[in-house]
Structure formats: structure tokens, C-alpha cells
Amino acid sequence: MTIGNISLGDYPLFLAPMEDVTDPSFRTVCKMSGADFMYTEFISSDGLIRDGEKSVRKLNIYDTERPMGIQLYGHITGAMIEAAIIAEAAQPDLIDINFGCPVKKIANRGAGAGMLRNIPLMAEMTEAVVRAVKLPVTIKTRLGWDDNSKNIVEVAERMQDAGIKAITIHGRTRAQFYKGEADWTLIGEVKNNPRMKIPVIGNGDIDGPARAKEMFSRYGVDGIMIGRAAVGRPWIFRDIRHYLSTGELLPEPNVSEKAEIALFHFSKSLEFKEGRRAILEMRRHLSNYFKGIPDFRETRLKLLTATDPGEIITIINQIKQRWGDFRADDRSSVYRFGKPV
């Protein structure tokens, strides 16, 4: 698969851009675990052109993360053009436009998935951004606004005509948010549309190797994007890659291995952020890292309410010592952070 001049090989795996999740620390562990392409958290065009501290900070990209995309959102074409030019100066490998975020405060003002209610403006904005930058421009969107407007086949054609180099489609409407099952049949229709020449990346409900292989095989998508299933579970990328290559299912890491990853992840979070913010944003990952441990309720509560970095590190080490050999399944392969052995 190729996006512009970015070669990603066969069956690439993408880490979805997620607000307050896909920061440099989480991207680091996902890259080490096999993610082929990643994005920044999405960035407000309005915040970026006004030099907002939070928006500008999200532009930071590190060489070890590449290839990387910067994702922008907004509802005003002029602001999106300015923001794309600023983002290009940060030297990502591509610019991605978010036409899929369902959050009310974004969608209701016409940005994110809200743009699906104004396809002409969506096309105008996309074409304007494509003309404004030299980098490849891609988009991420949904099937439509609601069940009565699942117009993704038409939208994909228009976006291709506007000059994008790849499209990612989440298999839900905006009205669904993240409820119900993702519908991949329309993603497959886009991929198998003879008019479509650009790569099509599928997103939604990819929770493990078997599901990933099924979506590649059944719908023929060029790549797969993984979002919520990777939170506190970055090894999902290595598991999928190994299964696609060998047909072998790797076991869930045991608690000792998960603790090693969690400690490394937390150390990176403290490196990139001040302590309190690092702790608060790490909690969503920590709640998933140690899912399934028996008799864990009291320890989980301590882990997710601790406010001192040293205390959190101590608790994780205690978890490792007490439950280290516990594994959620009994498959025979052995997993080590960053590589199967």
C-alpha cells in the first residue's frame, strides 16, 4: 500500500488519532509493538492559527514515530488552509482531515462528522487544503450522518476527485457514535467501486487478529485502523501482524510483561508531560493494562486514584510481583514487549 510516496507494505496497521490518547508516549509503545502508521491527536484549526498552546504542542513529531500524520479539524475553509500550512511546517509525512468526530461540540458546529451534512463544503475544504500544501492529504470520515444518509460511496468519489491520497472510513454513522456494530459492507462497497483508485482504510470494531484478517479478506481493504481496542493494549498490533504473517495466535502477555510495558509507557508520559497531567491521562491505559486479574478490585482502586508518580510505579511493581505469571489465556507462544519469541 502506498499513500503518495509513503510505502507501507502489505496489510498496514494504523493507530487511530484519539484525543488525549495518541500522545507521544502512547505512540511510542504502539510503534514498538508494530503499528505501521500513526497520527497526532486531532488538532483544532482555530486553536492552531491562534497559536493555542495545546494545539501547537500536538504538532510535535519524533523521528522514531515516522511515518506520521497530523490530523486537523475545523468548519471554516480559510482556517483549515492556514492550519494545514502551519502543520506542514512541522514536517509530518501527511496531513489528515477529520470528517468523522461525532462529539457534539465539534459536530454540531459543522466540523468533524458534522461536515457530512454539507458535502459541497466538505469537498470545497478538502480541495482547498490539497492545493495549499505539498504533502499528501487524506481524510477520515464515517458512513454518513445517520441511517437515512449513508452516502459514503458518493462522498468517497468526491473526496478522491478533490485530490486526497487515501480515505479512512469508520463503519458507523455519526448518529451511532460508537454504539452498535460497525457496518463494513459499505466500506467494502467503496473499496470495490471501480471509480476508486486511492487506498481505502477500514476502521471499527477491530479487536484482535481474527477480526483483522476477516476484514482484510472479506472486504479487500488496503489497511486497517485500530482505535479503542489499542488503549492499554498496544500489543494488539504485534498480535495482528504475527497472525497475518503466520496464522499463529500469540498469547495475551502475562501480568509481568504487561507491567513492563505499563512502566515504560508511564515513564514516557512523565517525560513528555508534567506529572499531574501525565497521571490523569495515563489512567485510561492503566485500567486496561491489567484487566482480567483475579481479586484485583482493591489494587485497581489504588492504582487509579494515586496522585504521586512514585506511588504509581510502586503499585505497578507490586502488581508485577503478586500476579506476574497470570495470563488471560493458555496459548503456548511466548510474547515479549516489541517482538514475539
Secondary structure, DSSP 8 states (H G I E B T S, - for coil): -EETTEE--SS-EEE---TTTSSHHHHHHHHHTT-SBEE---EEHHHHHTT-HHHHHTT---GGG-SEEEEEE-S-HHHHHHHHHHHHHT--SEEEEEE----HHHHTTTSGGGGGG-HHHHHHHHHHHHHH-SS-EEEEEES-SSGGG--HHHHHHHHHHTT-S-EEEESS-TTTTT-S----HHHHHHHT-TT--S-EEEES---SHHHHHHHHHHH--SEEEE-GGGTT-TTHHHHHHHHHHHS-------HHHHHHHHHHHHHHHHHHS-HHHHHHHHHHHHHHHTTT-TT-HHHHHHHHH---HHHHHHHHHHHHHHHTT--S---S--EETTEE-
